[in-house]
Structures are given as C-alpha cells and as structure tokens.
C-alpha cells in the first residue's frame, strides 16, 4: 500500500471516531507510531484503540483536536 493510501485509511478512521462523538483519552507515542485511545466518555475505562503509523495521520489528529478544542494549547 502506498504512503498516501495508508494516510487516507488512518484519516478516515480518525474522522469516524471524532465525528461519532468519541474523544481522545490518551496518546502514546513510540518508534512505531502512535497508539490513540478513543472513548465516548472521558471517565469510562472502556476505549477503542487506533494505531497511527504515518506522520501525516498524527499531524492530522493533532490539527483536528486543536480545531475541536480538545487539545489544550501550551505557551
């Protein structure tokens, strides 16, 4: 699969979670990408995981979170 196709697949998954009312409760970065935990409720222990392997998808997620006000900006 091409890098663009990988990104499109991950972008679609991010959009589906966020547009369905899920919020990001945790992001764990490692050398293989980022593991993002989505949940319908921040206090819930039940969550869905999404492994992002492309840098573009990680940047896209950050942009979406900033636009939605889910990510606090640090100065």
C-alpha positions, 0 to 999 in steps of 0.5 A: 500500500502506498504512503498516501493510501495508508494516510487516507485509511488512518484519516478516515478512521480518525474522522469516524471516531471524532465525528461519532462523538468519541474523544481522545483519552490518551496518546502514546507515542513510540518508534512505531507510531502512535497508539490513540485511545478513543472513548465516548466518555472521558471517565469510562475505562472502556476505549477503542484503540487506533494505531497511527503509523504515518506522520501525516495521520498524527499531524492530522489528529493533532490539527483536528483536536486543536480545531475541536478544542480538545487539545489544550494549547501550551505557551 
